[in-house]
Amino acid sequence: MHSNARHPSMFTSAPGVAALLLCLAAVTGCKQPHGADVVASVNGKAIGRSDLDRAFADAQRNKQDPQPETEEQGKSDRLTLLRSLIDGEIIQQRAAKMNLVATNDEVDARLTEIKSHSTEEQFTSDLKASGRTLDQLREAVRKQITLDKLLNKEINSKINVSDAEVSSYFNAHKVEFNLIEDKIHLAQIVVTSQPAPQTGTANLQGSKATTDADARKKIASLKAQLDSGADFAAIAANYSEDPQFAPNGGDMGFIAASQLRQDSLVFEAVSKLKAGENTAILPIVPPGARQPAGYAIYRLIAREAAGQRDLSNPAVQQSIRDQLRSTREQLLKGAYLEIVRDQAKVDNYYAEEIFKAGSAQ
């Protein structure tokens, strides 16, 4: 049951955020002081053209359906990526000022966790195929941990959802908790032979299988780890190739029984499970296709019977609390990013370059 729903999360890769301050030479007459190898600077720290080129190459490689681009579209994509690099540098500098940069011990611990889900040989092979060096992976992990520490201190620690707020939300949205049919709470691990976006900074699935045989080999390896007691959410977060759910440990949320029945193979397999059990490896066969596009393993987390659920249900309380907290987090993150942007000195030389070239035509 491979859904295409996506829930974007700010401060992860920050796609599509508003442009930061632009240095428009055509208007102000400012000059680029750092040479052609620098595309932007944040508080005097340069972002190299090589960094932008690498980000662009990664984006192109990870497109599921890459299409030939015009020169203008390529430049537009690079501008968007550069905004993300600028935002990331602003956040990292903010964290450094607050002494929240991840320590070597924290990075080592996270890498050990990542490596625990595969053999050393598989890890080395995945890392090589992803186009990263171990130092580059360490840096990506360091930045992610640093980001998490900053957000926990500046935002998450300041969010409190009271019992009164939970009760008020339930009373205003009671109909949402009246299930007209049974729902099934699932998680999934997906492996395909098709290009797929990265699911996180510490995820090595960019080295993913490129043939059906490799995909079957990879999913079999993951299934063996699960059968040996490995944590489903950790395996999904590190190796599942579904960018929508992998960051949440493969959690797909509750799915209506009628929707799940549309995929009879998945429905039949899940119907035999008890909460906490996993299916066998199931093929993902697109409508009209003869060959699988990939393979999946599903985990049954819980079932919810049809009918009105009330506020005394712990699952209802937690669901409301999580929703209110998530909404508040997104609002505060957006406001926080705007604040730290305003406090930063940003020069976007690449934007200046494009503007000057376009206005001269």
Secondary structure as the mmCIF struct_conf table of DSSP 4:
data_model
#
loop_
_struct_conf.conf_type_id
_struct_conf.id
_struct_conf.beg_label_comp_id
_struct_conf.beg_label_asym_id
_struct_conf.beg_label_seq_id
_struct_conf.end_label_comp_id
_struct_conf.end_label_asym_id
_struct_conf.end_label_seq_id
TURN_TY1_P TURN_TY1_P1 MET A 10 THR A 12
BEND BEND1 SER A 13 SER A 13
TURN_TY1_P TURN_TY1_P2 PRO A 15 GLY A 16
HELX_LH_PP_P HELX_LH_PP_P1 VAL A 17 ALA A 19
HELX_RH_AL_P HELX_RH_AL_P1 ALA A 25 THR A 28
BEND BEND2 PRO A 33 HIS A 34
TURN_TY1_P TURN_TY1_P3 ALA A 36 ASP A 37
STRN STRN1 VAL A 38 VAL A 42
TURN_TY1_P TURN_TY1_P4 ASN A 43 GLY A 44
STRN STRN2 LYS A 45 GLY A 48
HELX_RH_AL_P HELX_RH_AL_P2 ARG A 49 ARG A 61
TURN_TY1_P TURN_TY1_P5 ASN A 62 ASN A 62
BEND BEND3 GLN A 64 ASP A 65
HELX_RH_AL_P HELX_RH_AL_P3 GLU A 71 LYS A 97
TURN_TY1_P TURN_TY1_P6 MET A 98 ASN A 99
HELX_LH_PP_P HELX_LH_PP_P2 VAL A 101 THR A 103
HELX_RH_AL_P HELX_RH_AL_P4 ASN A 104 LYS A 115
TURN_TY1_P TURN_TY1_P7 SER A 116 HIS A 117
BEND BEND4 SER A 118 SER A 118
HELX_RH_AL_P HELX_RH_AL_P5 GLU A 120 ALA A 129
TURN_TY1_P TURN_TY1_P8 SER A 130 GLY A 131
HELX_RH_AL_P HELX_RH_AL_P6 LEU A 134 GLU A 154
TURN_TY1_P TURN_TY1_P9 ILE A 155 ILE A 155
HELX_RH_3T_P HELX_RH_3T_P1 ASN A 156 LYS A 158
HELX_RH_AL_P HELX_RH_AL_P7 ASP A 163 ALA A 172
BEND BEND5 HIS A 173 HIS A 173
HELX_RH_3T_P HELX_RH_3T_P2 LYS A 174 PHE A 177
STRN STRN3 ASN A 178 LEU A 179
BEND BEND6 ILE A 180 GLU A 181
STRN STRN4 LYS A 183 THR A 192
BEND BEND7 SER A 193 GLN A 194
BEND BEND8 GLY A 200 GLY A 200
TURN_TY1_P TURN_TY1_P10 THR A 201 ALA A 202
HELX_RH_3T_P HELX_RH_3T_P3 GLN A 205 SER A 207
BEND BEND9 THR A 210 THR A 211
HELX_RH_AL_P HELX_RH_AL_P8 ASP A 212 ASP A 227
TURN_TY1_P TURN_TY1_P11 SER A 228 GLY A 229
HELX_RH_AL_P HELX_RH_AL_P9 PHE A 232 TYR A 239
TURN_TY1_P TURN_TY1_P12 PRO A 243 PHE A 245
HELX_RH_3T_P HELX_RH_3T_P4 ALA A 246 ASN A 248
TURN_TY1_P TURN_TY1_P13 GLY A 249 GLY A 250
STRN STRN5 ASP A 251 ALA A 256
HELX_RH_AL_P HELX_RH_AL_P10 ALA A 257 LEU A 260
TURN_TY1_P TURN_TY1_P14 ARG A 261 GLN A 262
BEND BEND10 ASP A 263 ASP A 263
HELX_RH_AL_P HELX_RH_AL_P11 SER A 264 SER A 271
TURN_TY1_P TURN_TY1_P15 LYS A 272 LYS A 272
HELX_LH_PP_P HELX_LH_PP_P3 LEU A 273 LYS A 274
TURN_TY1_P TURN_TY1_P16 ALA A 275 GLY A 276
STRN STRN6 ASN A 278 ASN A 278
STRN STRN7 LEU A 282 ILE A 284
TURN_TY1_P TURN_TY1_P17 PRO A 287 GLY A 288
BEND BEND11 ARG A 290 GLN A 291
BEND BEND12 ALA A 293 ALA A 293
STRN STRN8 GLY A 294 GLU A 304
BEND BEND13 ALA A 306 ALA A 306
STRN STRN9 GLY A 307 GLN A 308
TURN_TY1_P TURN_TY1_P18 LEU A 311 SER A 312
HELX_RH_AL_P HELX_RH_AL_P12 PRO A 314 ASP A 342
TURN_TY1_P TURN_TY1_P19 GLN A 343 GLN A 343
BEND BEND14 ALA A 344 ALA A 344
STRN STRN10 VAL A 346 ASN A 348
HELX_RH_AL_P HELX_RH_AL_P13 TYR A 349 SER A 359
TURN_TY1_P TURN_TY1_P20 ALA A 360 ALA A 360
#
